Structures are given as C-alpha cells and as structure tokens.
Amino acid sequence: MPREARKRLENIGALLVVGSGKGGVGKSTVSVNLAVALAKQGASVGLLDGDAYGPSIPLMLGVRKRSESKGWSAALPLADLKTQQRKIQPLTRYGVKIISVGFFIGEEQAVAPMPDALGLLMRQLLFSVDWGELDYLVIDLPPGTSEPQDTFCRELVVDGAVLVTTPQDIARIDTAKALAMFQRAHVPVLGVVHNMGSVLCPHCGELFEAFPRSTEQRNALDSVPVLGDIPLDPGVVSMSDQGYQVVVSMPESAAACVFSEMAQKVTQRLAEEREGEA
C-alpha cells in the first residue's frame, strides 16, 4: 500500500518502531529506555509490546500482573479482542502508557498464533487501547522481518524506525535485512543503536569488548546514523529484571546518559524527516 494511503493513528504525534533482524540484541531494553527517556524529557509516551511469542515488557517495567483495566477481563481469550465494545485502559509506569499481551496471560503461558494471524492480532490490540493523546507511541517489534512488521508497515504511517544490533557479523547481517525491509516499505530509518559492544567490569569499572568486532569491510548499516553505543552493565541488567530502568534508577550511569542522548537524537532525526517531507 502506498505510504499516502496508509492510516495515521488518531491523536498520536509520531509512531516509532524499534526492530532488529535478530533476537537477543537487547531490542526490548532499548524500546523501554527510549520510551522512558522520552517521557522524562516531557513527552507523552505510549509503549506497545509487539512480541506476542515472548512478551518481556511487563517484567522489564515491573507490571507483571494481569490487567484488570476498565472494560477488560484478565481472563478474556485473545481471540475475543474484537468483541470488546470499550477500550482497553493501558497500565502506566514511569509516566509511560503500556500494553502487552503479557498482561492478559500467565507469565509462563505460551501464545502461538499462526504467523499470518500475528499481524492481525497485534493490529487489533493496538487499536483496542485507549491511548489518549500521545506525542510518541513506541512499538517494540519481535525479531525478524515478517509479522507483525509487515502489517504495521503496510497499513500504518510509521514515522520512524530505530534499529538495534550488537557488533558481531551475525547480528549486523540480520539487522541489515531489517533495514532493507523498512526501506522497501518507505519507513524512515532514524538510526541504529549499537548495544552491548562493551561490558562494564563491576570490579574495576573499566570497559572491555563483549563481542568480536565485525570483520566485514562494508555493511548496509554503515550508512545509517548511529544513535548510541550502549555498554552492558551487569548492575543495570539486574535492576531491569526487577522492573527498574536505568534512566530512572541510575540516571548518572553511562548507559542512562546514552539512552537520554538517544531520545534527543530520535526527536531531532524525526523533525528532520518531517522537514524533508514538507
């Protein structure tokens, strides 16, 4: 579908997606901290956990209980989403409105929609939420380049995409595939985040490389602006598992500073893209 024929979400200033061609690169960590950093900078922000197979946002934001929101039953089967007459009320954490499939199922319960139904499921969830007025809605996409990415990019006006990768070849090659997917869909790619390239030693405080650097001389990602290089801090990982995000709990840490700068760069790049379209 041509970009001009796609639907723009009502009362949403900008729809942002965070993706990668590969799992395990810290995409959800980037999504959560980007959303919280934007909120700390005064924006009204929503966050949709787009991974129905492995929703991790509830754990990372400390809102793991099932939703008892107005007009919504915690025990309601996902297949009955379309029968709801009233909007789902999102939960809020750190000033960010949040929704996830993980709010409606047991923590260890598996959700296994057919691949061709996954896009429909996530689209229905997106439109069933009472987001109110938002400056930004961030969608944390699952790994890969199929669904629900295809549905979102084909049907909605996505204002910008943020790519997440680690430094080694296997991650960069897969992330380049995600880049190609967004480019084909005419979704502006705002930049790439290099995650876990270095590890902060908890004993001496020095940084050392976590992965071997890419041996490729050229990669499509080289043409994409870098939004930040985020070090892996064991303390940050531990706090995240407890629902505390670094931009709030450790605002002076190296990782928090990178996330805050990343949020500013995303805002700036989004403004530049809009100026170019004007």
QUIVEN-V311718 format. One record per residue. RES is the residue in three letters. SS is DSSP state (H for helix, E for strand, C for the rest). NEAR is the number of other C-alpha atoms within 12 Angstrom. D_LAST is the distance of its C-alpha to the last C-alpha in whole Angstrom. Layout:
<<RES | SS | NEAR | D_LAST> <RES | SS | NEAR | D_LAST>>
//
This chain:
<<MET | C | 17 | 21> <PRO | C | 15 | 17> <ARG | H | 22 | 15> <GLU | H | 16 | 13> <ALA | H | 12 | 17> <ARG | C | 20 | 18> <LYS | E | 22 | 18> <ARG | C | 22 | 17> <LEU | C | 29 | 19> <GLU | C | 21 | 20> <ASN | C | 18 | 20> <ILE | E | 29 | 19> <GLY | E | 28 | 16> <ALA | E | 33 | 15> <LEU | E | 38 | 18> <LEU | E | 44 | 19> <VAL | E | 47 | 22> <VAL | E | 51 | 24> <GLY | E | 50 | 26> <SER | C | 47 | 29> <GLY | C | 35 | 31> <LYS | C | 30 | 34> <GLY | C | 26 | 36> <GLY | C | 25 | 37> <VAL | C | 35 | 35> <GLY | C | 37 | 34> <LYS | H | 43 | 31> <SER | H | 42 | 32> <THR | H | 45 | 33> <VAL | H | 51 | 29> <SER | H | 45 | 28> <VAL | H | 50 | 30> <ASN | H | 46 | 30> <LEU | H | 50 | 26> <ALA | H | 51 | 26> <VAL | H | 42 | 29> <ALA | H | 41 | 27> <LEU | H | 38 | 24> <ALA | H | 33 | 27> <LYS | H | 25 | 29> <GLN | C | 25 | 26> <GLY | C | 19 | 25> <ALA | C | 27 | 23> <SER | C | 30 | 24> <VAL | E | 42 | 24> <GLY | E | 46 | 26> <LEU | E | 46 | 27> <LEU | E | 46 | 28> <ASP | E | 43 | 31> <GLY | C | 43 | 30> <ASP | C | 40 | 33> <ALA | C | 38 | 36> <TYR | C | 28 | 39> <GLY | C | 28 | 39> <PRO | C | 35 | 37> <SER | C | 37 | 37> <ILE | H | 47 | 35> <PRO | H | 41 | 38> <LEU | H | 31 | 40> <MET | H | 34 | 38> <LEU | C | 41 | 37> <GLY | C | 25 | 41> <VAL | C | 31 | 40> <ARG | C | 29 | 42> <LYS | C | 22 | 44> <ARG | C | 25 | 43> <SER | C | 28 | 41> <GLU | C | 18 | 43> <SER | C | 24 | 40> <LYS | C | 17 | 40> <GLY | C | 20 | 40> <TRP | C | 28 | 41> <SER | C | 22 | 44> <ALA | C | 23 | 44> <ALA | C | 19 | 46> <LEU | C | 23 | 44> <PRO | C | 19 | 44> <LEU | H | 30 | 40> <ALA | H | 21 | 41> <ASP | H | 18 | 41> <LEU | H | 29 | 38> <LYS | H | 23 | 37> <THR | H | 17 | 40> <GLN | C | 21 | 38> <GLN | C | 15 | 38> <ARG | C | 17 | 37> <LYS | C | 23 | 34> <ILE | E | 35 | 35> <GLN | C | 28 | 35> <PRO | C | 37 | 33> <LEU | E | 32 | 35> <THR | E | 27 | 34> <ARG | E | 30 | 35> <TYR | C | 34 | 34> <GLY | C | 25 | 31> <VAL | E | 37 | 30> <LYS | E | 38 | 30> <ILE | E | 46 | 31> <ILE | E | 46 | 32> <SER | E | 45 | 34> <VAL | H | 46 | 37> <GLY | H | 38 | 39> <PHE | H | 40 | 39> <PHE | C | 35 | 41> <ILE | C | 27 | 44> <GLY | C | 21 | 46> <GLU | C | 22 | 45> <GLU | C | 15 | 47> <GLN | C | 15 | 47> <ALA | C | 16 | 45> <VAL | C | 24 | 42> <ALA | C | 17 | 42> <PRO | C | 20 | 40> <MET | C | 14 | 40> <PRO | H | 22 | 37> <ASP | H | 16 | 35> <ALA | H | 21 | 36> <LEU | H | 30 | 34> <GLY | H | 30 | 31> <LEU | H | 28 | 32> <LEU | H | 33 | 34> <MET | H | 39 | 31> <ARG | H | 33 | 28> <GLN | H | 27 | 31> <LEU | H | 38 | 31> <LEU | H | 38 | 28> <PHE | H | 30 | 28> <SER | C | 29 | 31> <VAL | E | 36 | 30> <ASP | C | 28 | 30> <TRP | C | 33 | 27> <GLY | C | 24 | 26> <GLU | C | 19 | 23> <LEU | E | 28 | 22> <ASP | E | 30 | 19> <TYR | E | 40 | 20> <LEU | E | 46 | 22> <VAL | E | 47 | 23> <ILE | E | 44 | 25> <ASP | E | 44 | 28> <LEU | C | 50 | 28> <PRO | C | 40 | 32> <PRO | C | 34 | 32> <GLY | C | 33 | 32> <THR | C | 31 | 29> <SER | C | 27 | 31> <GLU | C | 31 | 31> <PRO | C | 38 | 29> <GLN | H | 39 | 26> <ASP | H | 30 | 26> <THR | H | 30 | 26> <PHE | H | 42 | 23> <CYS | H | 39 | 21> <ARG | H | 29 | 22> <GLU | H | 24 | 22> <LEU | E | 34 | 19> <VAL | C | 32 | 15> <VAL | C | 40 | 16> <ASP | C | 41 | 14> <GLY | E | 40 | 16> <ALA | E | 46 | 19> <VAL | E | 48 | 22> <LEU | E | 51 | 25> <VAL | E | 53 | 28> <THR | E | 47 | 31> <THR | C | 40 | 34> <PRO | C | 33 | 35> <GLN | C | 26 | 38> <ASP | H | 22 | 37> <ILE | H | 25 | 38> <ALA | H | 36 | 35> <ARG | H | 36 | 32> <ILE | H | 28 | 33> <ASP | H | 31 | 33> <THR | H | 41 | 29> <ALA | H | 34 | 28> <LYS | H | 28 | 29> <ALA | H | 40 | 26> <LEU | H | 40 | 24> <ALA | H | 27 | 24> <MET | H | 29 | 24> <PHE | H | 36 | 21> <GLN | H | 22 | 19> <ARG | H | 19 | 21> <ALA | C | 30 | 19> <HIS | C | 24 | 16> <VAL | C | 37 | 16> <PRO | C | 38 | 14> <VAL | E | 39 | 17> <LEU | E | 40 | 17> <GLY | E | 40 | 21> <VAL | E | 41 | 24> <VAL | E | 44 | 27> <HIS | E | 40 | 30> <ASN | E | 37 | 33> <MET | E | 36 | 37> <GLY | E | 30 | 37> <SER | E | 27 | 40> <VAL | E | 27 | 42> <LEU | E | 25 | 43> <CYS | C | 17 | 47> <PRO | C | 14 | 48> <HIS | C | 11 | 52> <CYS | C | 9 | 51> <GLY | C | 17 | 47> <GLU | C | 15 | 46> <LEU | E | 20 | 43> <PHE | E | 19 | 44> <GLU | E | 21 | 42> <ALA | C | 21 | 42> <PHE | C | 23 | 42> <PRO | C | 18 | 42> <ARG | C | 21 | 39> <SER | C | 20 | 38> <THR | C | 14 | 40> <GLU | C | 17 | 37> <GLN | C | 11 | 36> <ARG | C | 13 | 33> <ASN | C | 23 | 30> <ALA | H | 20 | 27> <LEU | H | 35 | 26> <ASP | H | 21 | 27> <SER | H | 14 | 23> <VAL | C | 26 | 22> <PRO | C | 24 | 21> <VAL | E | 26 | 24> <LEU | E | 32 | 24> <GLY | E | 35 | 28> <ASP | E | 31 | 31> <ILE | E | 41 | 33> <PRO | E | 36 | 37> <LEU | E | 36 | 39> <ASP | E | 30 | 41> <PRO | H | 21 | 44> <GLY | H | 25 | 44> <VAL | H | 32 | 41> <VAL | H | 24 | 41> <SER | H | 17 | 44> <MET | H | 22 | 43> <SER | H | 31 | 40> <ASP | H | 22 | 43> <GLN | C | 20 | 44> <GLY | C | 26 | 40> <TYR | C | 29 | 40> <GLN | C | 37 | 36> <VAL | H | 39 | 36> <VAL | H | 35 | 34> <VAL | H | 32 | 36> <SER | H | 24 | 39> <MET | C | 23 | 39> <PRO | C | 22 | 36> <GLU | C | 14 | 38> <SER | C | 23 | 38> <ALA | H | 27 | 36> <ALA | H | 39 | 35> <ALA | H | 33 | 33> <CYS | H | 24 | 32> <VAL | H | 31 | 30> <PHE | H | 41 | 29> <SER | H | 35 | 28> <GLU | H | 28 | 26> <MET | H | 36 | 24> <ALA | H | 39 | 23> <GLN | H | 26 | 21> <LYS | H | 26 | 20> <VAL | H | 40 | 18> <THR | H | 35 | 17> <GLN | H | 19 | 16> <ARG | H | 28 | 14> <LEU | H | 30 | 13> <ALA | H | 20 | 11> <GLU | H | 18 | 10> <GLU | H | 23 | 9> <ARG | H | 17 | 6> <GLU | H | 10 | 5> <GLY | H | 10 | 6> <GLU | H | 12 | 4> <ALA | C | 7 | 0>>
//
